[in-house]
Amino acid sequence: MRLLLDSSIWPRTVDHLRAGGHDVVWAGDWPRDPGDEAILATAHRERRILVTLDKDFGELAVRHGRPHAGIVRLVAIPVADQAWLVERVLTRRATGLANGAIVTADPERIRVRPSGG
């Protein structure tokens, strides 16, 4: 899958997802943080699912109607488990994410807000 990981995501998660065959761009590799709006716009333009710890991206998408290509927000997850949880979400919710869903995931459950919902 095509992913854009926010700089809040642990670098080893980036490495793990790349090793698993995902096409990953990590905002932490960029020379500067362009801000949430620009990150979300880049993910949308490049058709990448945005993975983050930050709830502000959901706010931009839902409350402000900013376009996106799917968002995964990780909640209450130790950094060493981020890759595992992202893989779990991608496996279980690939179709919804491909259709622009917003997924909030913690180690116990995965909640999905369908596109336009």
C-alpha positions as CSV (number, residue, x, y, z in Angstrom):
1,M,0.0,0.0,0.0
2,R,1.0,3.6,-0.5
3,L,1.5,5.3,2.9
4,L,2.5,8.7,4.2
5,L,3.6,8.4,7.8
6,D,3.5,11.5,9.9
7,S,6.8,12.5,11.7
8,S,5.1,11.4,15.0
9,I,5.5,7.7,13.8
10,W,8.6,5.9,15.1
11,P,11.3,5.5,12.5
12,R,11.6,1.8,13.0
13,T,7.9,1.5,12.0
14,V,8.8,3.1,8.7
15,D,11.6,0.6,8.2
16,H,9.3,-2.3,9.1
17,L,6.6,-1.2,6.7
18,R,9.0,-0.7,3.9
19,A,10.5,-4.1,4.5
20,G,7.0,-5.5,4.3
21,G,6.7,-4.2,0.7
22,H,4.7,-1.0,1.4
23,D,5.5,2.2,-0.5
24,V,6.2,4.5,2.4
25,V,7.0,8.2,2.6
26,W,7.9,9.4,6.1
27,A,7.5,13.1,6.9
28,G,10.4,12.8,9.3
29,D,12.7,12.6,6.3
30,W,11.6,16.0,5.1
31,P,13.8,19.0,5.8
32,R,11.1,20.8,7.7
33,D,7.6,20.1,9.0
34,P,5.2,21.8,6.5
35,G,2.2,21.6,8.9
36,D,-0.8,19.3,9.1
37,E,-2.7,20.9,6.2
38,A,0.2,20.4,3.8
39,I,0.9,16.9,5.0
40,L,-2.7,15.9,4.5
41,A,-2.8,17.6,1.0
42,T,0.4,15.8,0.0
43,A,-1.0,12.4,1.1
44,H,-4.2,13.1,-0.9
45,R,-2.3,14.3,-4.0
46,E,-0.1,11.3,-3.9
47,R,-3.0,8.9,-3.1
48,R,-1.3,7.7,0.1
49,I,-3.0,6.7,3.3
50,L,-1.9,9.0,6.1
51,V,-0.7,7.2,9.3
52,T,-0.4,9.4,12.4
53,L,-0.8,9.7,16.2
54,D,-2.3,13.1,15.8
55,K,-6.1,13.6,16.0
56,D,-5.8,17.0,14.2
57,F,-5.8,15.2,10.8
58,G,-9.3,13.7,11.5
59,E,-10.5,17.2,12.5
60,L,-9.2,18.6,9.2
61,A,-10.9,15.9,7.2
62,V,-14.2,15.7,9.1
63,R,-14.9,19.2,10.5
64,H,-13.2,21.2,7.7
65,G,-13.9,18.9,4.8
66,R,-10.2,18.6,3.6
67,P,-9.8,15.8,1.0
68,H,-7.7,12.8,1.9
69,A,-6.9,9.3,0.7
70,G,-7.6,7.6,4.0
71,I,-6.3,8.2,7.5
72,V,-5.1,5.8,10.2
73,R,-4.7,7.3,13.7
74,L,-2.9,5.1,16.3
75,V,-4.0,5.6,19.9
76,A,-2.4,4.4,23.1
77,I,0.2,2.2,21.4
78,P,3.8,1.8,22.5
79,V,6.2,2.8,19.8
80,A,7.6,-0.8,19.4
81,D,4.0,-2.0,18.5
82,Q,3.2,0.7,16.0
83,A,4.2,-1.4,12.9
84,W,2.2,-4.4,14.2
85,L,-0.9,-2.3,14.6
86,V,-0.6,-0.5,11.2
87,E,-0.2,-3.9,9.5
88,R,-3.3,-5.2,11.4
89,V,-5.3,-2.1,10.2
90,L,-4.1,-2.4,6.6
91,T,-5.0,-6.1,6.6
92,R,-8.5,-5.7,8.1
93,R,-9.6,-2.4,6.7
94,A,-7.8,-2.1,3.3
95,T,-11.1,-1.7,1.3
96,G,-12.4,1.0,3.6
97,L,-9.1,2.9,3.6
98,A,-8.9,2.6,-0.2
99,N,-12.3,4.3,-0.2
100,G,-11.2,7.2,2.1
101,A,-12.2,5.9,5.5
102,I,-10.8,7.3,8.7
103,V,-9.6,4.5,11.0
104,T,-8.8,5.0,14.7
105,A,-6.9,2.0,16.1
106,D,-5.7,1.0,19.5
107,P,-4.4,-2.4,20.7
108,E,-7.9,-3.5,21.6
109,R,-10.1,-2.3,18.7
110,I,-10.3,-0.7,15.3
111,R,-13.0,1.9,14.7
112,V,-13.9,3.0,11.2
113,R,-15.6,6.2,10.0
114,P,-16.5,5.5,6.3
115,S,-15.8,8.1,3.7
116,G,-18.4,10.8,3.9
117,G,-19.7,9.4,7.1
